[in-house]
Amino acid sequence: SPTGKEFVSASFDKSIQIFPVDKSQSREVYHTKRTQHVICVKWASDSKYIMFGSDEMNIRLCKANASEKLGVLTSREKAAKDYNQKLKKKFQHHRHIKHIARD
């Protein structure tokens, strides 16, 4: 990725996976019924999207973080997002939070 903290792998099993650099388990897996063997993959320069091409000659676009809302955030949504991030950081060593973050 442009940030240098993650990398993406294209696979012949019709999927792409996003890995953090320091972990061996992927954090996101993308696959669709219509996608054939993935032959190329590229991060967008803003690190928000991943583009990949497959054997059926289509280029697909997916979000790097599947749960991330894109577009304009209201001030209320931004405050809620920041608050949730602070809670995750504060309780990151709690057993249940670790389990949720790992999955």
C-alpha positions as CSV (number, residue, x, y, z in Angstrom):
1,S,0.0,0.0,0.0
2,P,1.1,3.6,-0.3
3,T,1.4,3.8,3.5
4,G,3.8,0.8,3.6
5,K,1.8,-0.8,6.4
6,E,-0.1,-3.4,4.4
7,F,0.1,-5.4,1.2
8,V,-2.4,-7.1,-1.0
9,S,-2.1,-10.4,-2.8
10,A,-3.9,-11.6,-5.9
11,S,-4.8,-15.2,-6.1
12,F,-5.7,-17.8,-8.7
13,D,-8.5,-19.0,-6.4
14,K,-10.5,-15.9,-7.5
15,S,-9.8,-13.8,-4.4
16,I,-7.6,-11.0,-3.1
17,Q,-6.4,-10.7,0.5
18,I,-5.1,-7.7,2.4
19,F,-2.4,-8.4,5.0
20,P,-0.8,-6.1,7.6
21,V,3.0,-6.2,7.2
22,D,3.6,-7.5,10.7
23,K,1.0,-10.3,10.7
24,S,0.5,-13.5,8.8
25,Q,-3.3,-13.5,8.9
26,S,-5.2,-11.4,6.4
27,R,-7.6,-8.8,7.6
28,E,-9.8,-8.6,4.5
29,V,-10.7,-11.2,1.8
30,Y,-12.6,-10.2,-1.3
31,H,-14.1,-12.6,-3.8
32,T,-17.2,-12.6,-6.0
33,K,-19.0,-15.3,-8.0
34,R,-18.3,-13.5,-11.3
35,T,-14.6,-12.9,-10.7
36,Q,-12.3,-15.4,-12.4
37,H,-8.6,-15.9,-11.7
38,V,-7.2,-12.6,-10.4
39,I,-4.1,-11.7,-12.4
40,C,-3.2,-8.2,-11.3
41,V,-3.9,-5.9,-8.4
42,K,-3.0,-2.3,-7.5
43,W,-3.6,0.1,-4.6
44,A,-5.1,3.5,-5.3
45,S,-2.7,6.3,-4.4
46,D,-4.9,7.5,-1.5
47,S,-4.9,4.0,0.0
48,K,-8.7,3.8,0.1
49,Y,-9.4,1.6,-2.9
50,I,-7.9,-1.5,-4.5
51,M,-8.3,-2.2,-8.2
52,F,-7.9,-5.7,-9.5
53,G,-8.2,-7.4,-12.9
54,S,-9.1,-11.0,-13.7
55,D,-9.2,-13.4,-16.6
56,E,-12.6,-12.3,-17.8
57,M,-11.0,-8.9,-18.8
58,N,-12.8,-6.9,-16.1
59,I,-11.3,-4.4,-13.7
60,R,-13.0,-4.3,-10.3
61,L,-12.8,-1.7,-7.6
62,C,-13.2,-2.4,-3.9
63,K,-12.7,-0.5,-0.7
64,A,-9.5,-1.2,1.3
65,N,-11.5,-1.2,4.5
66,A,-14.8,-2.8,3.8
67,S,-16.6,-1.3,6.8
68,E,-15.4,2.2,6.2
69,K,-18.0,4.7,5.2
70,L,-16.8,6.8,2.2
71,G,-18.1,10.2,1.3
72,V,-18.8,13.3,3.3
73,L,-19.2,12.7,7.0
74,T,-21.3,14.9,9.1
75,S,-19.8,16.4,12.3
76,R,-21.8,14.0,14.4
77,E,-20.6,10.9,12.4
78,K,-17.0,12.1,12.6
79,A,-17.3,12.6,16.3
80,A,-18.8,9.1,16.7
81,K,-16.0,7.6,14.6
82,D,-13.3,9.3,16.6
83,Y,-14.9,8.2,19.9
84,N,-15.1,4.6,18.7
85,Q,-11.5,4.6,17.7
86,K,-10.5,6.0,21.1
87,L,-12.5,3.3,22.8
88,K,-10.8,0.6,20.7
89,K,-7.4,1.9,21.6
90,K,-8.2,2.3,25.3
91,F,-9.5,-1.3,25.7
92,Q,-7.3,-3.0,23.1
93,H,-5.8,-5.4,25.7
94,H,-9.3,-6.6,26.9
95,R,-9.9,-10.2,25.9
96,H,-13.2,-9.6,24.0
97,I,-11.9,-6.6,22.1
98,K,-8.8,-8.6,21.0
99,H,-11.1,-11.3,19.8
100,I,-13.3,-8.9,17.8
101,A,-10.3,-7.0,16.4
102,R,-8.7,-10.3,15.3
103,D,-11.8,-11.5,13.3
